[in-house]
Amino acid sequence: MVEKFLEGKGALITGGASGFGRGVAYAFAEQGANLVLVDINQQLLEDTAEKIRKKTGRTVIPLICDVSKSDQVEAMAKQAFKELENVFVLFNNAGIGVSYGRNICRVKEDDWDRIMDVNLKGQWLVAKSLWRKMKAQKFEGEELAGRMINTASTAGMVVDPMIPAYSITKAGIIALTQLLAKSLAPNITVNSIAPGFHVTGVYLDDEEAMRVTMRDGKVKIPQVRIGTVEDVVNVVVFLASPASNYITGHCFPIDGGTADVGVPPHKLKEVEY
């Protein structure tokens, strides 16, 4: 992989104040990118931006934005292109969780609307606000004008009846990714990631809360461990790198094999979650 492959390039990360967004922000900055970090938690966003600046020396611009609001997204996109010379990578990562255990017939309309607006509509709005300028960009020695990486979930690959609205949003993101990949090829690659069980804000940063859902679903992780933020960061960095130039329209599960294999590991000690 080319050293500092994001040198001279900008990256925009939604949900950038914590979790996967924060981890990817550090990694992109270490690869030479200047950043716009987008979130709704102002204090956490500013703290994260300052820490990344101090550690990496890169430009890091924090922007407050509710991605479910089109006017805020359009204003954020305009500001991002003012602050950065370009936006080569979009990590479309902002999202929210939902109350656990309410089946699809009992989801409240307000809850349905909110999670659809943030998780699915939000990623569509952000991509929609950036694609024209991204597609027109040119970089010396670079065959692509840009990259988009969307955050889906294994709950969108194998729908979970205990989090039905969330699952639908994530299945929608996988479909959105495929449609964007077809529409923006060959200038921009568009892929998605599907994390499995990782302790992030979706689980209120509470490992035990996550383990409750795993026990209820009788989840078996063939790799016999819970995922980390670093597991996700590694894949996102790959998708932002020249090593992935010939990959678009795909969803990459990062789940220790749970979604596709989903069986207890053989010849390994059984783990009680």
Wavefront OBJ file of the C-alpha trace (Angstrom):
o trace
v 0.000 0.000 0.000
v 1.244 3.481 -0.902
v 2.618 5.330 2.114
v 0.524 8.372 3.113
v -1.905 7.667 0.274
v -4.273 10.411 1.444
v -1.644 13.161 1.360
v -3.144 16.210 -0.357
v -6.648 14.798 -0.101
v -9.626 15.656 2.056
v -11.960 13.319 3.893
v -15.412 14.006 5.280
v -16.650 11.756 8.082
v -20.185 11.878 9.448
v -20.697 10.546 12.949
v -17.076 11.568 13.367
v -17.057 12.391 17.071
v -17.045 8.839 18.411
v -16.991 5.123 17.622
v -16.096 4.047 14.105
v -16.068 7.627 12.849
v -13.506 8.752 15.387
v -11.318 5.705 14.801
v -11.367 6.213 11.043
v -10.658 9.926 11.483
v -7.400 9.172 13.310
v -6.414 6.624 10.664
v -7.173 8.921 7.729
v -5.236 11.784 9.334
v -2.270 9.476 9.863
v -2.445 8.680 6.135
v -2.117 12.397 5.366
v -5.734 13.499 4.969
v -7.169 16.775 6.133
v -10.571 16.229 7.693
v -14.046 17.591 8.114
v -15.736 15.833 11.021
v -19.518 16.021 11.209
v -21.653 15.233 14.245
v -24.487 16.617 16.378
v -22.624 16.333 19.711
v -20.735 19.625 19.715
v -18.569 19.085 22.803
v -17.502 15.575 21.847
v -16.911 16.673 18.255
v -14.668 19.573 19.248
v -12.746 17.415 21.724
v -12.164 14.729 19.078
v -11.065 17.281 16.477
v -8.581 18.875 18.875
v -7.075 15.523 19.883
v -6.594 14.462 16.258
v -4.973 17.819 15.421
v -2.524 17.483 18.293
v -1.632 13.883 17.476
v -1.316 14.141 13.685
v -0.771 17.798 12.856
v -3.486 17.655 10.206
v -6.272 20.150 9.573
v -9.441 18.955 11.313
v -12.624 20.997 10.930
v -15.601 20.141 13.197
v -19.032 20.898 11.726
v -22.323 20.474 13.569
v -25.007 18.957 11.362
v -28.153 16.867 11.704
v -27.839 14.637 8.635
v -31.610 14.083 8.534
v -32.158 17.768 7.674
v -31.522 18.620 4.019
v -30.869 22.319 4.654
v -28.238 21.511 7.268
v -26.616 18.917 5.018
v -26.409 21.328 2.068
v -24.873 24.022 4.272
v -22.416 21.498 5.719
v -21.337 20.338 2.259
v -20.729 23.906 1.068
v -18.693 24.662 4.183
v -16.694 21.447 3.792
v -15.557 22.404 0.294
v -14.641 25.879 1.551
v -12.508 24.418 4.332
v -10.846 21.678 2.262
v -9.348 21.807 -1.217
v -11.246 18.645 -2.065
v -13.258 15.816 -0.576
v -11.712 12.615 -1.881
v -13.263 10.272 0.682
v -16.709 10.343 2.224
v -17.159 8.024 5.196
v -20.945 8.158 5.466
v -21.200 6.855 9.005
v -23.734 8.829 11.063
v -26.492 6.705 12.521
v -28.577 5.943 15.578
v -29.751 2.815 17.343
v -33.258 1.997 18.438
v -35.009 0.469 21.419
v -34.502 -3.280 21.556
v -37.184 -5.938 21.522
v -40.144 -4.247 19.815
v -41.310 -6.304 16.834
v -42.106 -4.823 13.423
v -45.854 -4.621 14.136
v -45.297 -2.665 17.349
v -42.772 -0.072 16.199
v -44.088 3.424 16.912
v -44.453 5.723 13.933
v -42.298 8.462 15.470
v -39.517 5.945 16.156
v -39.797 4.598 12.604
v -39.597 8.074 11.093
v -36.624 9.137 13.205
v -34.433 6.126 12.465
v -35.313 6.166 8.765
v -34.529 9.879 8.586
v -31.128 9.600 10.270
v -29.820 6.229 9.144
v -31.090 5.930 5.580
v -32.246 9.343 4.429
v -29.230 10.892 6.132
v -26.698 8.853 4.154
v -28.608 9.569 0.939
v -28.685 13.322 1.647
v -24.962 13.480 2.402
v -23.997 11.544 -0.743
v -26.424 13.667 -2.768
v -24.853 16.881 -1.486
v -21.287 15.885 -2.393
v -21.320 13.748 -5.531
v -21.223 16.479 -8.194
v -18.119 18.216 -6.880
v -16.473 14.917 -5.991
v -17.029 13.535 -9.491
v -15.445 16.613 -11.091
v -12.227 16.344 -9.060
v -8.933 15.294 -10.610
v -5.805 14.124 -8.799
v -2.410 13.680 -10.395
v -1.519 10.001 -10.636
v -4.941 8.962 -9.309
v -7.448 7.119 -11.495
v -10.432 7.970 -9.304
v -12.136 11.246 -8.481
v -13.327 10.032 -5.109
v -14.600 7.274 -2.860
v -17.718 6.813 -0.779
v -17.899 4.334 2.083
v -21.265 3.828 3.785
v -21.896 2.223 7.165
v -24.475 -0.554 6.977
v -24.659 -3.472 9.449
v -24.921 -7.238 9.530
v -28.465 -6.502 10.744
v -29.086 -5.339 7.187
v -27.680 -8.553 5.735
v -29.613 -10.867 8.071
v -32.577 -8.918 9.407
v -33.106 -9.021 13.154
v -36.748 -9.165 14.352
v -35.712 -7.572 17.653
v -34.479 -4.408 15.892
v -36.685 -4.391 12.788
v -36.653 -0.707 11.853
v -32.883 -0.539 12.324
v -32.473 -3.645 10.154
v -34.560 -2.101 7.394
v -32.462 1.069 7.391
v -29.276 -0.953 7.105
v -30.668 -3.161 4.328
v -31.586 0.098 2.614
v -28.031 1.371 2.932
v -26.730 -1.758 1.195
v -29.171 -1.086 -1.672
v -28.279 2.628 -1.681
v -24.619 1.691 -1.977
v -25.286 -0.475 -5.028
v -27.335 2.251 -6.693
v -24.712 4.926 -6.023
v -21.969 2.613 -7.301
v -23.845 2.136 -10.581
v -24.634 5.841 -10.917
v -21.184 7.229 -10.058
v -18.961 4.699 -11.843
v -16.279 4.895 -13.074
v -15.260 8.145 -11.360
v -16.251 7.305 -7.778
v -16.214 3.939 -6.061
v -18.984 3.299 -3.534
v -18.869 0.469 -1.011
v -20.391 -0.254 2.365
v -19.252 -1.947 5.545
v -21.405 -4.159 7.751
v -20.085 -4.261 11.310
v -21.355 -6.990 13.612
v -21.060 -6.884 17.393
v -18.772 -4.005 18.401
v -19.181 -1.900 21.543
v -20.121 1.549 20.202
v -22.785 4.191 20.727
v -25.419 1.976 19.086
v -25.191 -0.124 22.271
v -24.717 3.001 24.437
v -21.050 1.953 24.756
v -22.262 -0.787 27.093
v -20.773 -4.233 26.493
v -23.284 -5.970 28.742
v -26.201 -4.429 26.846
v -24.696 -5.811 23.667
v -24.184 -9.249 25.211
v -27.876 -9.356 26.170
v -28.815 -9.056 22.503
v -26.258 -11.721 21.608
v -27.655 -14.144 24.150
v -31.233 -13.491 23.020
v -30.267 -14.187 19.425
v -28.096 -17.190 20.319
v -25.321 -15.499 18.378
v -22.235 -17.548 17.596
v -19.122 -15.749 16.412
v -16.807 -18.175 14.597
v -13.794 -16.002 15.471
v -14.780 -16.285 19.163
v -14.428 -12.651 20.136
v -16.320 -9.391 20.043
v -15.304 -6.976 17.319
v -13.236 -3.857 17.938
v -13.250 -0.402 16.411
v -9.837 -1.217 14.944
v -11.345 -4.157 13.033
v -13.639 -1.704 11.270
v -10.977 0.958 10.796
v -8.717 -1.506 8.988
v -11.369 -2.287 6.368
v -12.365 1.352 5.868
v -8.711 2.331 5.363
v -8.403 -0.424 2.747
v -11.506 0.870 0.932
v -10.027 4.384 0.940
v -6.698 3.156 -0.457
v -5.432 2.454 -3.989
v -5.570 -1.247 -3.133
v -9.360 -1.122 -3.593
v -9.461 0.779 -6.900
v -11.205 -2.096 -8.702
v -13.854 -2.671 -6.031
v -17.246 -0.952 -6.064
v -20.838 -1.751 -5.138
v -19.974 -4.282 -2.447
v -20.851 -4.692 1.218
v -18.066 -5.936 3.478
v -19.171 -7.729 6.665
v -16.841 -7.130 9.617
v -18.343 -9.571 12.066
v -16.009 -12.488 12.724
v -18.054 -14.614 10.328
v -21.402 -14.308 12.109
v -23.642 -13.267 9.203
v -22.358 -15.679 6.564
v -21.263 -18.607 8.705
v -23.265 -18.239 11.894
v -22.298 -21.571 13.450
v -20.351 -22.403 16.602
v -16.610 -22.648 15.953
v -15.166 -26.125 15.630
v -12.174 -27.342 17.664
v -12.317 -24.200 19.775
v -13.457 -23.726 23.324
v -17.097 -22.675 23.543
v -17.451 -19.101 24.758
v -20.303 -18.017 27.009
v -21.441 -14.591 25.876
l 1 2 3 4 5 6 7 8 9 10 11 12 13 14 15 16 17 18 19 20 21 22 23 24 25 26 27 28 29 30 31 32 33 34 35 36 37 38 39 40 41 42 43 44 45 46 47 48 49 50 51 52 53 54 55 56 57 58 59 60 61 62 63 64 65 66 67 68 69 70 71 72 73 74 75 76 77 78 79 80 81 82 83 84 85 86 87 88 89 90 91 92 93 94 95 96 97 98 99 100 101 102 103 104 105 106 107 108 109 110 111 112 113 114 115 116 117 118 119 120 121 122 123 124 125 126 127 128 129 130 131 132 133 134 135 136 137 138 139 140 141 142 143 144 145 146 147 148 149 150 151 152 153 154 155 156 157 158 159 160 161 162 163 164 165 166 167 168 169 170 171 172 173 174 175 176 177 178 179 180 181 182 183 184 185 186 187 188 189 190 191 192 193 194 195 196 197 198 199 200 201 202 203 204 205 206 207 208 209 210 211 212 213 214 215 216 217 218 219 220 221 222 223 224 225 226 227 228 229 230 231 232 233 234 235 236 237 238 239 240 241 242 243 244 245 246 247 248 249 250 251 252 253 254 255 256 257 258 259 260 261 262 263 264 265 266 267 268 269 270 271 272 273
